[in-house]
Amino acid sequence: MSVEPEPFWYCLALGDGLLATVPLSDIEEAFGQLYPRGEAPPDAAVFSRHRLDGLQCEVTVFFSPSLADLARRFKAHPCARPRTRDLELLAGSAGALQL
């Protein structure tokens, strides 16, 4: 019995938290254009993670596999499913992490 590989998530490092506000807003807006009435499927979500690195806050964004096209528009690259720790829902369904 073969096991299908898990679909890739996509991640994008945005760098410093202060500079990440514009790209975060752009990603939210693009997601809203895909699902204008907030009717995103349960497997569609974008999460952000803010990590304190010394005095600087580093922001990374994670796109669920169903948002591969959107992720590639923002030049995100394939990565493993993120751990739920420290993630904040930016757009979509929080349940996408479990799917």
N, CA, C and O atoms as a MOPAC input file, in Angstrom:
PM7 MOZYME 1SCF
protein

 N      0.84200 1    -1.17300 1     0.00000 1
 C      0.00000 1     0.00000 1     0.00000 1
 C      0.89200 1     1.24200 1     0.00000 1
 O      1.73800 1     1.40300 1     0.87900 1
 N      0.70200 1     2.10900 1    -0.97800 1
 C      1.51800 1     3.31400 1    -1.04800 1
 C      0.78200 1     4.47400 1    -0.38100 1
 O     -0.44500 1     4.56200 1    -0.40700 1
 N      1.55500 1     5.33100 1     0.19900 1
 C      1.00500 1     6.51300 1     0.86200 1
 C      1.31100 1     7.71100 1    -0.02600 1
 O      2.45500 1     7.93500 1    -0.42000 1
 N      0.26700 1     8.47700 1    -0.33400 1
 C      0.47600 1     9.67000 1    -1.14600 1
 C      1.20100 1    10.72500 1    -0.33400 1
 O      0.91200 1    10.90700 1     0.84900 1
 N      2.14700 1    11.42700 1    -0.96200 1
 C      2.83800 1    12.48600 1    -0.20900 1
 C      1.87700 1    13.62200 1     0.12600 1
 O      0.95900 1    13.93900 1    -0.63100 1
 N      2.11800 1    14.20300 1     1.25900 1
 C      1.29400 1    15.33600 1     1.70100 1
 C      1.54700 1    16.51700 1     0.76100 1
 O      2.69300 1    16.77500 1     0.39400 1
 N      0.49700 1    17.23300 1     0.37100 1
 C      0.71100 1    18.39400 1    -0.50500 1
 C      1.55200 1    19.45000 1     0.20400 1
 O      1.51500 1    19.59600 1     1.42600 1
 N      2.30300 1    20.17000 1    -0.60200 1
 C      3.16000 1    21.21500 1    -0.05700 1
 C      2.35100 1    22.40300 1     0.44100 1
 O      1.36600 1    22.80900 1    -0.17500 1
 N      2.78100 1    22.93800 1     1.54600 1
 C      2.37600 1    24.25600 1     1.96500 1
 C      3.36600 1    25.21100 1     1.31700 1
 O      4.36100 1    24.76800 1     0.74300 1
 N      3.11800 1    26.49000 1     1.39600 1
 C      4.02100 1    27.48500 1     0.83800 1
 C      4.32000 1    28.51200 1     1.90800 1
 O      3.43600 1    28.89900 1     2.67300 1
 N      5.56900 1    28.95500 1     1.96400 1
 C      5.92900 1    29.94700 1     2.96900 1
 C      6.70400 1    31.08600 1     2.33500 1
 O      7.33900 1    30.94100 1     1.29000 1
 N      6.62700 1    32.21000 1     3.00000 1
 C      7.27100 1    33.41800 1     2.51800 1
 C      7.75800 1    34.21200 1     3.72100 1
 O      6.96300 1    34.63100 1     4.56300 1
 N      9.06600 1    34.41400 1     3.79800 1
 C      9.63500 1    35.23400 1     4.86500 1
 C      9.49300 1    36.69700 1     4.47900 1
 O      9.97700 1    37.12000 1     3.42900 1
 N      8.83400 1    37.46100 1     5.32100 1
 C      8.61700 1    38.87600 1     5.04000 1
 C      9.62000 1    39.77400 1     5.75000 1
 O      9.66800 1    40.97700 1     5.49500 1
 N     10.41200 1    39.20100 1     6.63100 1
 C     11.42300 1    39.98700 1     7.32400 1
 C     10.86700 1    40.69800 1     8.54100 1
 O      9.98700 1    40.19100 1     9.23700 1
 N     11.39800 1    41.87300 1     8.77700 1
 C     11.07200 1    42.65700 1     9.96400 1
 C      9.57900 1    42.94200 1    10.08600 1
 O      8.92300 1    43.28400 1     9.10200 1
 N      9.05700 1    42.80200 1    11.27600 1
 C      7.63700 1    43.00700 1    11.53400 1
 C      7.12700 1    44.37600 1    11.14000 1
 O      5.99500 1    44.50100 1    10.67200 1
 N      7.93800 1    45.40800 1    11.32000 1
 C      7.51200 1    46.75800 1    10.95500 1
 C      7.37000 1    46.92300 1     9.44400 1
 O      6.51500 1    47.67200 1     8.97200 1
 N      8.20400 1    46.22600 1     8.69600 1
 C      8.17000 1    46.32200 1     7.23700 1
 C      7.18200 1    45.33900 1     6.61500 1
 O      6.88700 1    45.42500 1     5.42200 1
 N      6.67400 1    44.41500 1     7.41000 1
 C      5.79400 1    43.36800 1     6.88800 1
 C      4.34300 1    43.80400 1     6.76300 1
 O      3.54700 1    43.08900 1     6.15400 1
 N      3.97900 1    44.93300 1     7.30900 1
 C      2.56600 1    45.32700 1     7.30400 1
 C      2.00800 1    45.50100 1     5.89700 1
 O      0.86800 1    45.11800 1     5.63700 1
 N      2.79000 1    46.07200 1     4.98800 1
 C      2.30100 1    46.27500 1     3.61700 1
 C      2.11600 1    44.94000 1     2.89500 1
 O      1.03800 1    44.70300 1     2.34900 1
 N      3.12800 1    44.05100 1     2.86900 1
 C      2.88800 1    42.76800 1     2.19200 1
 C      1.78000 1    41.94400 1     2.85300 1
 O      1.04400 1    41.24500 1     2.15600 1
 N      1.64600 1    42.01100 1     4.16800 1
 C      0.55500 1    41.29000 1     4.82800 1
 C     -0.79300 1    41.81100 1     4.34700 1
 O     -1.71100 1    41.03500 1     4.08400 1
 N     -0.90000 1    43.11200 1     4.23600 1
 C     -2.12900 1    43.72100 1     3.74300 1
 C     -2.39300 1    43.32800 1     2.28500 1
 O     -3.53400 1    43.06100 1     1.90600 1
 N     -1.33600 1    43.29400 1     1.47700 1
 C     -1.47800 1    42.89400 1     0.07600 1
 C     -1.96800 1    41.45000 1    -0.04200 1
 O     -2.80100 1    41.14400 1    -0.89600 1
 N     -1.46100 1    40.57500 1     0.80100 1
 C     -1.87000 1    39.16500 1     0.78600 1
 C     -3.33200 1    39.04700 1     1.20600 1
 O     -4.10200 1    38.32000 1     0.57800 1
 N     -3.71700 1    39.76000 1     2.26800 1
 C     -5.11900 1    39.75500 1     2.70200 1
 C     -6.04500 1    40.25200 1     1.60100 1
 O     -7.11400 1    39.68500 1     1.37900 1
 N     -5.63900 1    41.30000 1     0.92000 1
 C     -6.45500 1    41.86300 1    -0.14900 1
 C     -6.59000 1    40.87500 1    -1.31600 1
 O     -7.67800 1    40.70700 1    -1.86900 1
 N     -5.48400 1    40.22500 1    -1.68500 1
 C     -5.53100 1    39.24800 1    -2.78000 1
 C     -6.41500 1    38.06000 1    -2.41100 1
 O     -7.13800 1    37.53600 1    -3.25800 1
 N     -6.36000 1    37.63400 1    -1.15000 1
 C     -7.21800 1    36.54400 1    -0.69500 1
 C     -8.68200 1    36.97800 1    -0.79300 1
 O     -9.53600 1    36.21200 1    -1.23800 1
 N     -8.95700 1    38.20300 1    -0.37800 1
 C    -10.31600 1    38.73000 1    -0.44500 1
 C    -10.83500 1    38.83400 1    -1.86500 1
 O    -12.03900 1    38.71200 1    -2.08900 1
 N     -9.95700 1    39.05400 1    -2.82600 1
 C    -10.37400 1    39.09100 1    -4.22200 1
 C    -10.71800 1    37.69500 1    -4.72400 1
 O    -11.60100 1    37.53500 1    -5.56700 1
 N    -10.01700 1    36.67700 1    -4.20600 1
 C    -10.33900 1    35.29100 1    -4.57700 1
 C    -11.68200 1    34.85700 1    -3.99500 1
 O    -12.45400 1    34.15400 1    -4.64700 1
 N    -11.94800 1    35.28200 1    -2.77100 1
 C    -13.16600 1    34.89900 1    -2.05200 1
 C    -13.84300 1    36.16900 1    -1.52900 1
 O    -13.78500 1    36.45800 1    -0.33400 1
 N    -14.48600 1    36.92800 1    -2.42800 1
 C    -14.99900 1    38.25800 1    -2.06400 1
 C    -16.07800 1    38.27800 1    -0.99100 1
 O    -16.21200 1    39.28100 1    -0.29000 1
 N    -16.82400 1    37.24700 1    -0.84400 1
 C    -17.88700 1    37.25400 1     0.18200 1
 C    -17.47200 1    36.49000 1     1.43100 1
 O    -18.31300 1    36.13200 1     2.25500 1
 N    -16.19300 1    36.24700 1     1.56800 1
 C    -15.71400 1    35.51300 1     2.73100 1
 C    -16.08700 1    34.04900 1     2.70700 1
 O    -16.10800 1    33.39100 1     3.74700 1
 N    -16.38300 1    33.53200 1     1.52100 1
 C    -16.82400 1    32.14300 1     1.38800 1
 C    -15.68200 1    31.23700 1     0.94600 1
 O    -15.81600 1    30.47900 1    -0.01500 1
 N    -14.57300 1    31.32000 1     1.64300 1
 C    -13.42700 1    30.48100 1     1.31500 1
 C    -13.70800 1    29.03400 1     1.70100 1
 O    -14.36900 1    28.77600 1     2.70800 1
 N    -13.20900 1    28.09000 1     0.90700 1
 C    -13.37200 1    26.68500 1     1.28400 1
 C    -12.59700 1    26.38600 1     2.56600 1
 O    -11.68400 1    27.12800 1     2.92800 1
 N    -12.95700 1    25.30200 1     3.25100 1
 C    -12.31900 1    25.01200 1     4.53900 1
 C    -10.82700 1    24.70200 1     4.45100 1
 O    -10.12800 1    24.74100 1     5.46400 1
 N    -10.33600 1    24.39600 1     3.25800 1
 C     -8.91000 1    24.08300 1     3.13600 1
 C     -8.07700 1    25.28100 1     2.68000 1
 O     -6.88600 1    25.13500 1     2.40300 1
 N     -8.69000 1    26.45800 1     2.59900 1
 C     -7.98300 1    27.65700 1     2.13400 1
 C     -7.69800 1    28.59200 1     3.30000 1
 O     -8.62200 1    29.08200 1     3.95000 1
 N     -6.41900 1    28.83800 1     3.56200 1
 C     -6.05200 1    29.73600 1     4.65500 1
 C     -4.64200 1    30.26400 1     4.47300 1
 O     -3.78800 1    29.63900 1     3.84400 1
 N     -4.43400 1    31.42400 1     5.04100 1
 C     -3.11300 1    32.03400 1     5.12200 1
 C     -2.86700 1    32.33500 1     6.59500 1
 O     -3.69800 1    32.94500 1     7.26900 1
 N     -1.72000 1    31.89800 1     7.07500 1
 C     -1.34300 1    32.11100 1     8.46900 1
 C     -0.06900 1    32.94500 1     8.52100 1
 O      0.72800 1    32.93400 1     7.58300 1
 N      0.11500 1    33.65600 1     9.60200 1
 C      1.36200 1    34.38000 1     9.80300 1
 C      1.96600 1    33.95300 1    11.13700 1
 O      1.27400 1    33.53000 1    12.06300 1
 N      3.27800 1    34.08300 1    11.18800 1
 C      3.99600 1    33.78700 1    12.43300 1
 C      4.98100 1    34.91700 1    12.67900 1
 O      5.76300 1    35.28400 1    11.80200 1
 N      4.93000 1    35.45300 1    13.87400 1
 C      5.85100 1    36.51100 1    14.28900 1
 C      6.80600 1    35.90400 1    15.31200 1
 O      6.38400 1    35.38700 1    16.34600 1
 N      8.08600 1    35.97700 1    15.00600 1
 C      9.08800 1    35.44100 1    15.93200 1
 C     10.05700 1    36.54000 1    16.31300 1
 O     10.58600 1    37.25500 1    15.46100 1
 N     10.27600 1    36.65900 1    17.60300 1
 C     11.22300 1    37.64500 1    18.10100 1
 C     12.62300 1    37.06500 1    17.97700 1
 O     12.91700 1    36.00300 1    18.52600 1
 N     13.47300 1    37.76000 1    17.26000 1
 C     14.85900 1    37.34700 1    17.05700 1
 C     15.74300 1    38.48100 1    17.56000 1
 O     16.06600 1    39.41100 1    16.82200 1
 N     16.11800 1    38.38700 1    18.80300 1
 C     16.84800 1    39.49700 1    19.41300 1
 C     15.90600 1    40.66400 1    19.60900 1
 O     14.89200 1    40.54200 1    20.29700 1
 N     16.23300 1    41.79000 1    19.01100 1
 C     15.37500 1    42.96900 1    19.10200 1
 C     14.44000 1    43.09100 1    17.91000 1
 O     13.60000 1    43.99000 1    17.86300 1
 N     14.58200 1    42.20100 1    16.96300 1
 C     13.80800 1    42.28200 1    15.72900 1
 C     12.73900 1    41.19000 1    15.68500 1
 O     12.96200 1    40.06500 1    16.13300 1
 N     11.58300 1    41.54100 1    15.14000 1
 C     10.49100 1    40.58500 1    14.96100 1
 C     10.49200 1    40.12400 1    13.50700 1
 O     10.37200 1    40.94300 1    12.59600 1
 N     10.62500 1    38.83200 1    13.28900 1
 C     10.62900 1    38.26000 1    11.94000 1
 C      9.24500 1    37.69300 1    11.64200 1
 O      8.68200 1    36.96200 1    12.45700 1
 N      8.69900 1    38.03000 1    10.47800 1
 C      7.36800 1    37.58200 1    10.08600 1
 C      7.48700 1    36.60800 1     8.91300 1
 O      8.18200 1    36.87100 1     7.93200 1
 N      6.79100 1    35.48000 1     9.04000 1
 C      6.70300 1    34.49300 1     7.96700 1
 C      5.23300 1    34.22200 1     7.70900 1
 O      4.43400 1    34.15300 1     8.64300 1
 N      4.87700 1    34.06900 1     6.44000 1
 C      3.50400 1    33.77700 1     6.04200 1
 C      3.45200 1    32.36600 1     5.46700 1
 O      4.35900 1    31.94900 1     4.74600 1
 N      2.38100 1    31.63200 1     5.79100 1
 C      2.17400 1    30.26800 1     5.31200 1
 C      0.85300 1    30.18700 1     4.55800 1
 O     -0.19000 1    30.59400 1     5.06900 1
 N      0.90700 1    29.65900 1     3.34300 1
 C     -0.27900 1    29.47300 1     2.50400 1
 C     -0.62100 1    27.98800 1     2.48900 1
 O      0.26600 1    27.15600 1     2.29800 1
 N     -1.88500 1    27.64200 1     2.68600 1
 C     -2.29000 1    26.23900 1     2.61400 1
 C     -2.13200 1    25.72800 1     1.17900 1
 O     -2.10300 1    26.52500 1     0.24200 1
 N     -2.03000 1    24.41000 1     0.99900 1
 C     -1.80100 1    23.84500 1    -0.33600 1
 C     -2.82300 1    24.28000 1    -1.38700 1
 O     -2.47000 1    24.43100 1    -2.55700 1
 N     -4.06800 1    24.48000 1    -0.99800 1
 C     -5.08400 1    24.86500 1    -1.98500 1
 C     -4.87200 1    26.28300 1    -2.51900 1
 O     -5.50600 1    26.67800 1    -3.49700 1
 N     -3.99000 1    27.04200 1    -1.88600 1
 C     -3.70500 1    28.40400 1    -2.33200 1
 C     -2.35700 1    28.50000 1    -3.04100 1
 O     -1.70700 1    29.54500 1    -3.01500 1
 N     -1.94400 1    27.40500 1    -3.67300 1
 C     -0.64300 1    27.36800 1    -4.34100 1
 C     -0.49000 1    28.48600 1    -5.37100 1
 O      0.56700 1    29.11400 1    -5.44200 1
 N     -1.52600 1    28.74400 1    -6.16900 1
 C     -1.42600 1    29.79600 1    -7.18300 1
 C     -1.22800 1    31.17200 1    -6.54200 1
 O     -0.40600 1    31.96500 1    -7.00300 1
 N     -1.97200 1    31.44400 1    -5.49700 1
 C     -1.82500 1    32.71500 1    -4.78600 1
 C     -0.42700 1    32.81100 1    -4.16900 1
 O      0.21500 1    33.85900 1    -4.23900 1
 N      0.03500 1    31.73100 1    -3.57400 1
 C      1.35900 1    31.71100 1    -2.95700 1
 C      2.44300 1    32.01100 1    -3.99000 1
 O      3.36200 1    32.78700 1    -3.72700 1
 N      2.33100 1    31.40200 1    -5.14800 1
 C      3.33800 1    31.63500 1    -6.18900 1
 C      3.30200 1    33.07500 1    -6.70000 1
 O      4.33500 1    33.61800 1    -7.09200 1
 N      2.12500 1    33.69500 1    -6.69700 1
 C      2.03800 1    35.11300 1    -7.09000 1
 C      2.88800 1    35.99200 1    -6.18400 1
 O      3.43100 1    37.00900 1    -6.61600 1
 N      2.99700 1    35.58800 1    -4.92500 1
 C      3.78300 1    36.35500 1    -3.96100 1
 C      5.20300 1    35.81400 1    -3.81300 1
 O      5.94500 1    36.23200 1    -2.92400 1
 N      5.57500 1    34.88300 1    -4.69300 1
 C      6.92800 1    34.31100 1    -4.71200 1
 C      7.23400 1    33.46100 1    -3.47400 1
 O      8.38600 1    33.35600 1    -3.05200 1
 N      6.18400 1    32.85400 1    -2.89700 1
 C      6.38400 1    31.93100 1    -1.78000 1
 C      6.94600 1    30.62500 1    -2.33000 1
 O      6.77300 1    30.31700 1    -3.50900 1
 N      7.60200 1    29.87600 1    -1.49600 1
 C      8.18500 1    28.61000 1    -1.93700 1
 C      7.62200 1    27.45000 1    -1.12300 1
 O      7.17300 1    27.63900 1     0.00700 1
 N      7.64800 1    26.24000 1    -1.70200 1
 C      7.10600 1    25.07300 1    -0.99300 1
 C      7.83800 1    24.84000 1     0.32900 1
 O      9.04400 1    25.05800 1     0.44400 1
 N      7.08200 1    24.39700 1     1.30400 1
 C      7.65100 1    24.08200 1     2.60600 1
 C      6.77100 1    23.02100 1     3.27800 1
 O      5.71900 1    22.65000 1     2.75700 1
 N      7.21000 1    22.55300 1     4.41200 1
 C      6.42500 1    21.59000 1     5.18500 1
 C      5.25600 1    22.29200 1     5.86900 1
 O      5.25800 1    23.51200 1     6.03200 1
 N      4.27000 1    21.51200 1     6.26100 1
 C      3.14600 1    22.06200 1     7.02300 1
 C      3.69200 1    22.74300 1     8.27500 1
 O      4.50600 1    22.16100 1     8.99200 1
 N      3.25300 1    23.96400 1     8.54200 1
 C      3.77200 1    24.66000 1     9.73300 1
 C      3.20800 1    24.04500 1    11.01000 1
 O      2.11200 1    23.48300 1    11.02400 1
 N      3.97200 1    24.16700 1    12.06100 1
 C      3.47100 1    23.76100 1    13.37300 1
 C      2.47300 1    24.81500 1    13.82000 1
 O      2.60900 1    25.99300 1    13.48800 1
 N      1.48500 1    24.39200 1    14.56200 1
 C      0.41900 1    25.32300 1    14.95100 1
 C      0.87400 1    26.34600 1    15.98100 1
 O      0.22500 1    27.37500 1    16.17100 1
 N      1.96200 1    26.07100 1    16.63000 1
 C      2.45100 1    26.97900 1    17.66500 1
 C      2.81300 1    28.33200 1    17.05400 1
 O      3.50100 1    28.39300 1    16.03600 1
 N      2.36100 1    29.38000 1    17.65900 1
 C      2.68700 1    30.75700 1    17.28100 1
 C      2.06000 1    31.22300 1    15.96900 1
 O      2.43200 1    32.28400 1    15.47000 1
 N      1.13000 1    30.47700 1    15.39800 1
 C      0.50200 1    30.89500 1    14.14800 1
 C     -0.72900 1    31.74500 1    14.42200 1
 O     -1.47500 1    31.50600 1    15.37300 1
 N     -0.92300 1    32.73900 1    13.56900 1
 C     -2.12500 1    33.56400 1    13.61700 1
 C     -2.80600 1    33.46300 1    12.26400 1
 O     -2.14800 1    33.49600 1    11.22400 1
 N     -4.11000 1    33.34100 1    12.28000 1
 C     -4.86700 1    33.28500 1    11.03500 1
 C     -4.89200 1    34.67500 1    10.41600 1
 O     -5.32500 1    35.63700 1    11.05000 1
 N     -4.43000 1    34.77500 1     9.18300 1
 C     -4.45600 1    36.03900 1     8.45500 1
 C     -5.71300 1    36.12900 1     7.60200 1
 O     -6.35500 1    37.17700 1     7.52900 1
 N     -6.05900 1    35.01200 1     6.95400 1
 C     -7.25000 1    34.97900 1     6.09800 1
 C     -7.67100 1    33.53000 1     5.88900 1
 O     -6.83300 1    32.62800 1     5.86300 1
 N     -8.97900 1    33.31400 1     5.74000 1
 C     -9.47900 1    31.97100 1     5.44500 1
 C     -9.93900 1    31.21700 1     6.67300 1
 O    -10.38700 1    31.80500 1     7.65700 1
 N     -9.81800 1    29.89700 1     6.59500 1
 C    -10.34000 1    29.01000 1     7.62400 1
 C     -9.23100 1    28.44400 1     8.50700 1
 O     -8.27300 1    27.85300 1     8.00900 1
 N     -9.36700 1    28.62700 1     9.81300 1
 C     -8.37400 1    28.09200 1    10.75300 1
 C     -8.28500 1    26.57200 1    10.66900 1
 O     -7.25000 1    25.99000 1    10.99300 1
 N     -9.37100 1    25.92800 1    10.23500 1
 C     -9.38200 1    24.47600 1    10.12400 1
 C     -8.49500 1    23.92000 1     9.03800 1
 O     -8.29700 1    22.70700 1     8.97000 1
 N     -7.95400 1    24.77600 1     8.18400 1
 C     -7.08600 1    24.31500 1     7.09000 1
 C     -5.83800 1    23.61300 1     7.62200 1
 O     -5.25200 1    22.78600 1     6.92300 1
 N     -5.43100 1    23.92800 1     8.83300 1
 C     -4.24700 1    23.27000 1     9.40400 1
 C     -4.48400 1    21.78500 1     9.65700 1
 O     -3.54200 1    20.99400 1     9.62000 1
 N     -5.71500 1    21.40600 1     9.91000 1
 C     -6.03500 1    20.01900 1    10.21900 1
 C     -6.36800 1    19.19900 1     8.97500 1
 O     -6.42600 1    17.97100 1     9.04700 1
 N     -6.58400 1    19.84700 1     7.85400 1
 C     -6.97400 1    19.12100 1     6.64200 1
 C     -5.77800 1    18.60300 1     5.89700 1
 O     -5.92900 1    17.96800 1     4.85300 1

